[in-house]
Amino acid sequence: MTFWLLYLATGAFAGVLAGLLGVGGGLIIVPLLSFIFTAQHLPAPFILHLALGTSLASIMFTSVSSLRAHHSRGAVNWQVVKGISIGILTGTFCGSWVAAQLSTGFLRAFFVAFLYYVALQMLLNIRPKPSRQVPGSSGLFGVGNVIGGVSSLVGIGGGSLSVPFLVWCNLSMHNAVGTSAAIGFPIAVAGAVGYTLNGLAVPDLPSGSLGFVYLPALAGIALASICTAPLGARLAHSLPVTRLKKAFALLLLLMGTKMLAGLL
C-alpha cells in the first residue's frame, strides 16, 4: 500500500508540473521511480530500464489530454507533426533497443547529464533565436530520429528538445509548445512498445512487469497525472511561473546530484 501511494503521489506531482510549467513528466517520473524501485528492492540491474519504460508508457496517457487542449486552441502545426513522426517512431523504437543493451550505470549517467542540461537551460532561460524555416521531409526525418532516440534514453516526451528546435525554425513559442505536445504521443507509444518488447525475454524481472514496463507503477502514475494536469494548467494563470521554473530547475539539479552520488 505504501508503494501504491508513492506511485499516486509521483503521478500527481508530475501532472501538476506538466500543466503548470509545460515540462515533460518524465523528468520527474524517472528519478522518483528509480528511488522508489530501489526502496522496493527490485532487481538492481534493471531499475532504470523499468523507470524509463514505465515513464514513457505513462506519457501515452497524459500526452493525449495535453494534445487535445493545444489542438483546441489551434496551437498544433499538424504539417510538422506529420513530417517528423516517422523519424520520431523509428528513432524512439531503435533508442529503446539500444537502452535495453546498456547497463543501468550508463543509463543513469546519461540521464543525470540530461537533467543538468535541462536544469541549466531553465535557470538561464536559454532559447535559440529563430533563424531558419522548418526543413523538408528528409530533414524532419533526421531530426525526428535524434529527438526520438534521445527521448527514449531518458524516458521523456521530447519537449526539452523539440521546443527549442521548433522555435529555431521560426514557430512561435505558443505553436512550438503545442506541436511538441503532439509529437510527445508517438514518442511515448514507440518508446513504450520498444521497452515492452525488448524486455519480454529478460529473466528475473519483477512480478507485474510487462517487459520493462512495471504495470502497478504505470497504473498509479497514469491515474493521478491525468487528474492533476488540468489543475496545474489552471494554476499557471495565477502563480509566478517564471520563479517556479527556476525552483523546479534547482530540484532537477538536486535529484541529478543524488542520482550521481548513488552512481559513484
N, C-alpha and C positions, 0 to 999 in steps of 0.2 A: 504493500500500500504506500509506503514511503516513496518508493521509486516512481510509482504512478503519479503521485503528487508532484514529484520533481519534473516528470515529463510534461505535465499540465502547466506547471509554472514556467518551464522553458518555452513552451509554445505561446503562453500568454505574453511573456516578456518580448519574445521575438515578433509577435503580431503587433503589439503596441509600437515597437521601434520601427517596424516596416511601415506602418501607417503614419507615424509621427515624423520620421526622418527620411523616409524613402530609401532606406538601406535594405539590402538583402538579408533575410532572416538567417541565412547560412552562416554569416559572420558571427552570430551569437550562438546559433544552434550547435555548430560543430565543436567549439571548445567546451561548451557546457555539457554536451553529450559525452565528450571524451572524459570529463571529470566524473560524470555520473556512472558511465560504464566501468571506469576504473574502480569506483566505490562498490559496484556490483560484482566485481571480480570476474568480469567477462574475459575471455581469452586475450591476454595482452598483445599477442602479435597481430590481432585483428581489430583492436579497439578503434583506431582511426578509420579503417576501412568501413566499419559499421557506422561510425558517426557521419562519414561523408555520404554513404549510400542512403542512410535514413534522412539526412538533411535534404538531399535532392528529392527524395520521394515526398517529403512533406511540402516542398516548394511547389509540387504539382498542384496541390490543393489551394494553397494560399495565392498562387500567381493568377489563378482564374478570376478571383474576385477583384484583384488589382487590375488585371487586364480589362475586365468589363467596365470598371469605374473610369479608367482612362479613355476607353473607346467611346463611352457615353459623352465625354467632353470633347471628342474629336481630336484627341492628342496622340493617336497612334498612326504612324505612317506605314500603312499596310504594304506599300510597294517595297519599302526597305525590309520589312519583316519577311515578305515572300522571297526577296532576293538573297537574304542572309541565312534563311532557315536550313537549307540543305547543308551548308557548311557547318552550321551550328550542330545539326544532328550527327554528322559524321565526326566532327571534332570531339564532341562530348562523348559519343559512344567509344571512339578509339581511346580517348583520355581515360575513361573508366577501365578499359582493358589494361592500359599502362599502369594505372593506380593499383590494380589487382596484383601486378607483378612486383610492386615496390614494397619495401619494408615500412612498418609503421614509423620508424625513426626518420626515414627520409621524408615521408608524407608530413610528419609533424614539423620538421624543419622548414619544408616548403610552405606549409600553412602559416607558420609563425612569420616568415618573411613577408607573406602576402598581407597578414594582419598589420604589420608595421607599415607597409606601403599604403594601405587604405587609411590607417590612422593619421599618418603624416599628410596625406592628401586632404583629409578633412580638417586637420588642425591648421594647415597653411592655406586652406581654401584654394588649392591648385586646380585651375581649369584651363584646358587648352584654348587657344584663340581660334575662332572659326577661320579657316584658311583655304578650304577646298570644297568641292562638291562630293556627294555620295558617289563612290566608284561604281563601275559597271558590274555585271553579273560575276565575272571571274574574280574581280577584286573583293566583292562581298563574300564570295565563297571562301577565299583565302582568309579574310578577316574572321568569318564565322568559325572556321576551323580553329583559329588561335583562341578566340573568346570561349568557344565550347570546350576546347582542350584544357585551358587553364581553369575554367569554372568547374570541370569535373574533378580536378585535382584538389580543389579547395571547398567543394560542396556548396557552391553559391549559384544564384540565378544569373550572374554575369553583369549586374548593373554597374559594378565598380569599374568594369572595362568597357561595356557598351555605351554608357552615357558619355564618358569623355570622347570616345570615338565619334559618336553621332554629333556632339557639339562641334568637334573639329571639322565635321563635314557640313557645317552651316545649318544644322537643325537647331531650332530654339530649344532652350532648356526644358520648356514645357513638353514639347514634342519628343525630345530626346528621352526624357524620363518615361513618358507614355509608351514610346516604341520599345524601350528597354524592358518595360514590364511585359510586353507581348513576347519579346524574344526569350524572356525567362521561362516561358512554358515549354517550348521544345528542348531547352537545356535541361529542365527538370525531368521531362519524360525520357529523353535519351539517356540521361545520367542514371535515373532510377532503373531503367531496363538494363543498362550496362552493368551496374553494380549487382543487380539481381542475378543476371546470367553468369557473370564472372565469379560469383561466389557460390553457385549451386554445387559445384564439385569439391568445394573446400571442406575438409573434415574438421570436426571439433568446434564448429560454430555453435553458439548457444541455442537452446530451445526457443522457438519463437522467431527465429531468423528465416527470412526468405532470401537466400544468397547473402549479400552484405547489407540487407535492409532489415533492421530489427523492428518487427511489427508492433510490439507493445509501445515502444517509444514513438513510432510513427503515428499510432492512433491517438496518443495523448497530445502530441505536439500539433497535429493537424486540427484536432477538435478545438483546442484552446486558441490557436493562432487565427483560425477563421473567425472566431467570436470576437477577438480583441483588436484585429486590424482596423475595423471601422472606428473603434474608439480612438485609436492613435490618429487616424485621419481627422477626426473632429478636434482632437487636442491640438493638432498642428495649427489651427486657426486662432488659438488663444494662448499658446505658450511660446517663449523665446526660442525658436527652433535653432537659430544660429548658435546660441550658447549651448543648447542641448547637444548639438552635433559635436562641439568641442569636448563636452563631458563624455560623450559616447566614444570619441576618439581616444581619450585617456583610458577609458575602460578597456578598449581593444588593446592598447599598449600594455596594460596590466595583465590581461589574460594571455597575451602573447608572451610576455616575460615569464609568467607562471608555467606555461607550456614549455618554453625554452629551458627553464630551470629543471623541469622534470626530465627533459631530454638529456641534459648534461649530467 
